[in-house]
Amino acid sequence: MSDKIELGNASDFHVHLRDGAMMELVAPTVREGGVSLAYIMPNLVPPITTIERVNEYKAALQKAAPETTFWMTFYLSRDLTPELVEKAAKEKAIRGIKCYPAGVTTNSSAGVDPNDFSDFYPIFEVMEKYGLVLNLHGEKPSTKIANDTDNHDDSEDIHVLNAEPKFLPALFKLHQDFPKLKIVLEHCTTKAAIEAIDEINASRNPQDPITVAASITAHHLYLTIDSWAGNPINFCKPVAKLPSDKRALVDAAVSGKPYFFFGSDSAPHPLSGKARHVGVCAGVYTQSHSLSYLAEVFDQKNALDKLKGFVSDFGNAFYGVKKEDLKSQQQVVLVKKETTVPELIGEGELVVAPFMPGEKLSWGFEWV
């Protein structure tokens, strides 16, 4: 295997960059991590549900990181209308809409009820018409109050370890009802989720375009439940699961199947929010070294030849990214060189702990 590997124009199809001072700190690290295009999540406070807010946020991101391409999304909520979505699609203000079940993760209180999406079907019809992507945070909210009564149905108990499998019937129904709607099951964490995406694509005519895909993060290729129990830096939503789940994620990432691609779900929080005794913030920050983290895993699996597909080809094809869409035409080349992850990023009162602080990685990159 060569010490230099061309990766083309890498894209990260699931990025949290926050706003204000945090955004100014982390937006430039998208390019520092080797990524040309970042697909931006809309769960700010308040959530992004207007074209004006999309444009304002994109302008702020572009000012902070002029060479990075930012694609924007709406937050699925009752503030959206089919007419608004159609207008945003025609103006190319957004490329998709993110669905958060209410209460499942950071800033998701304005989300939806995952048990019934029917009220949003008129919006999904517009999305299908214009090729917008429905990005699903695929979890059901956890059971809030224990119910020990004799008639309690244990099968309805939902917790952080089974919240994703419990959501999968909703994915199948959405695909059944909108077979041409582009859907991404975001940040998969379970073997069950991988099998669901495989099953849907196994029934697809090979000549037909892919309409259901999945994103996989860098950190979920490393972590299991033992990695975050007691370690708030590794705590995220959805949480990392069992060793068997991690193996399934790694196998999917290196498989070369075009419906699995990179979405980091990099989610920065101030160190003070990760170092609490209670109420620890959910999110792992990987942006500044995203390709290096991935290369380490692909190298261990003797699959570096599959990395370009995962970070560039497959996601760009699914979302329809063209060369002319990119702010910079430079491409990224993976380089065999030792790279040390810093202990902290930022200074003063605003610092963020990156994933695997202090660890030495075997791969870096260059822009050409």
N, C-alpha and C positions, 0 to 999 in steps of 0.2 A: 504494500500500500504506500502511495506517495506521501511525502511530508507536506504536500500542498494539494488541497482539494477545492476545486471551484464549486461554489454553492449558488451562483447566480444572484438573483434578487430575493433574498429571504424575507418572508412576511410572517408577522405574528398576529394571528387572527383572534386574539382575546387579550386585551390590554387595559389595565386600570392605571390612569395617570393622575387621578384626583384633580384638584384645582388649587388656585392660590400659590402659596410658597412651595407646597409639596409638588405641584405640577411643574413649577419652574426648576425644581431640583431634579426630578426624575424624567421629564420629557427628553432631555438631551441623551439620557442613557439608553434610549431605544437604539440609536445609531451606535453607541458605544458597545452594545451587545451584538452588533452585526446585522441588525434588521433594517430593511428599507421601508417597509410599509407596516403600520400599526393600525389595527382595527379596534376602535375605542369604545369602551363600555360606558353606558349612560347613567350609572347609578351615583350621580352627584346628589347634593342636597340643595335645592329640590331637584328631582330627577329631570332629565332632558326630554321634554315632550313638545317642544315647539321648534320650528325652523329657525327662528331668530336666535334661540339659545344654542342650537347646533352650530350656527354660523359664528356666534360669538366665541364659543368654546374652541372651535377649530382654529379661529384666528389667533387665539391666545396660545394654543399648542404650536402653531406654525411659527409664531414669533419666538417661542422658546427653543424650537428645533427646526430651523428653516430647511434642512436637507432631508428631513423625514416626511414621508407621505402619510397622512392621517385620513382614514375612512371612518365615518361617523355612523351612529345608530340612535334610534329612538328607544325609549323605555316603555314597554308595553303597559298601558294603564288605561283607565277610563277617560283620561284626558285626550286620548287619541281618537280621531274619527277617520273613516275611510277617505273622506275628502282631503283631510290634512295629509294623510299618508300618500295619497296619489300626487298631491302637489309636491311633496318632498321628494318623491321618486322621480317625477318629471324634471325637477331641478337638480337631481343627483346630490341633494343635500345629505341624504342618508343612503347606506347600502344595505341596511338591515334593521331589525327591531329585536331588542333583547327582552326575553321573558324571564322574570323573577317570580317564583312562587313567594307569596308574602311571608316574610320572616325567616327565610332560609339562610341569609348571609348578610354581609355589610350593606347597609342602606337599601334594604329590600322591603321596607314596611309598606311602600306604595305599590307592591306587586299584586299578583293575581291569585285566584283560587285555582290550583292545578287539577281539581276534581271536575271542573267544567269550564271548557274554553269556548263554549258555544256563543257567548256574547261577543267574542272577538272574531267570529267567522267572517263577517263582512270585511274586516281589516285583512284577514288572511287571503281573501279573494283578491283584493287589490295587490297584495304582496306577490301572489302567484302570477298575476297579470304582468307585473313589472320586474319580475326576477329578483325581488328583495329577499333577503335571507332571514328566516326566523331562528334566532339563537336561543336555545333552551338551557337555562340552568335546571338540569334534570334531577331535582330532588323534591320530595314531598316534605312539608314542614313537620317537625317532630311533634309527637304527642305531648301536649303541654302539661296535662294533669293526669297522674296515675289513676286508673279506675280499677279497683279490685272487686267490684261487684260480681255477683255470680253470673250475670248475663253479659259480662264484658267479653268482647271478641278479641282474643290475643293476636289474631292475624292483622288487626288494625293498629297494633303498636308500631309506631314509626320512630326511629332514632337515627343518629348520625351514621350508623353502619349499614342500615337497610333503606335509607331514604332514597337512594338512587334506584335500586331495583324496584322499589314501590312505584316510582314514577314511570317506568318503562311502558306499561300499558297505555299511558297517555300519549307517548311518542308513537306507538303503533296506530292508535286511533287517528292522530293528526295526519299521519302519512296516508292512512286509508281514506280519510275525508278530503285531503288535498294532495293527491299523488304527484302533482307537478310543482308543489311548493318546496323551495329549497329550505331544508332544515339542518341545523347543526346541533347535535347533542354535545354541549360544552363540557370541557375538563372532565372527561370520563375517569372514574376511579375504581370501577369494579369489572370483574370478569363478565358479569351479567350484561353490563352495558356494551362491552366489546362484542359479545355474542349477538346482542340485539342488532347492532349495526351490520354485522356480518350477515345475519339472517335476512334483513331487509334488502341488502344488496345482492344476496344470492338469488332472490326472486326477481331481480331486475334483468330485463333483456340487455345483454352486454353491449348492444348497439345504442341503447338509450342513455341519455346523460344521467350522471349521478345526481340524485335529489336529496338524499339523506346521508350525512357524513358526521364525523366526530372529531373534535379537537382533543389533543392530549398535551398536558403541561410537561415542562422539564422536571419540576419537583416531584410529581407523582411517579416518575420513573425511578426515583430514589427512595421514597418514603413508604413506611408502613405505619400501622397504628402505634407501634412501639417508638417510632421516631418522634411523634409529637406528644405522646403522653408524658407530661412533665417538662416538655421543651416548647415554650411558647413561640419561638422563632419559626418552628415547623408547623405550627397550628394554622390551618386554613379551612375554608368551607368550599367544596365538600372535603371532608377529612380524608387523609390517606387510610387505606383499609388493610387487608390481610396480605401476607406474602404471595398467595396465589393470585390475588388481584393485581399486584405489582407485576408479576410475571406476565400476566395477560396483557397489561398495558405496554410493557416493553416489547413483547412479541408483536403486538399490533403496530407499534411505532416503526419497528424495523422490517415489517412485512413487505413493504413496497405496495401495499393496497392503496389505491388512490383516494379512498374515502376516509383515511386517517391522516391528519395533518396537524401542524403545530399551532397551538394557542396557549401562550404562557400562563394566562391568568395571573401574571405578575401583579401583586397588590400591595403597594407600600403603605406602611403605617409608621408614625413616629415611634422611636424606641420606647418612649414612655407608655405607648399603648400596647406594646408587646411584653412589657416587663411588669405588668400588674399582677397582684395576687388573685384578683377576681376580675371578670369581664375582659379577658384577654382578647385583643382584636384578632379577627380571622383574616389571614392573608400572608402569603409568602412572596417576598420581593426577589425576582430573578432577572429583571430586565437587563442589568448591566453586564451580565455574563451568560446570556441565554444560550447562545450557540455553543459556547464552551462546555456548559453543563450537558447539553445534548450530545456533543461529540464524544464526551467521556463514555456515555452509555452505549452509543453506537459502536465505538471502538471496542469496548469490552465484548460486544456481540459479533465482532468481525463483520460489521455491517455499515462501515463508513460510506460505502458506495450507495447506500440507500438514504443517506442524510439529505441530499439535495432534493429528492422527491418529497420528503417529509416537511422540509422548511421552505421550499420554493415552489416546486412544480405543482403539487397536488392542490394545495390551498389556493394558489393563484389561478389555477384552472377552474376550480369550483366557484370562486368569487368573480371570475372574469377580469382579472387584473391584466392590463396591457402595459407595455413598456412606456407608452406615452403618458400613462397615468402617474408615473413616478417623478418626484421632485428631483431626484438625483439618478443618473444613469450608471453610477458606479456599482460594481458588483463585489460580492464578498468572497474571499478565498480563505478557507480554513488552513491554518499553519500549525505545524507541530512545534510548540514551544510552551515552556512552563508558564502558567499564569496563576497568580495568587489572588484569591478573593479577599478583598479588604474586610477588616473587622466591622467597619462602619462606613456609610456613605453620607456626606453632608458635613455640616459643622455647626457649632453654637447650639442653639436650642432645637434645631431641626436636623436630626440624624436618623438614618434608617439602617437596620441590620439586614444585610443581604443573606440570601440562602448560602449555607455552608461557609460561614465567615472564617477566614484564616486558612481555608483548604487550598491545596495546590492542585491545579488542573493541568492536564497534559496538552491542551489545545487552545490556541488563540486564533486571531484572524487578521487579515489585511483587506483594505479597500483598494480596488484596482479600476 
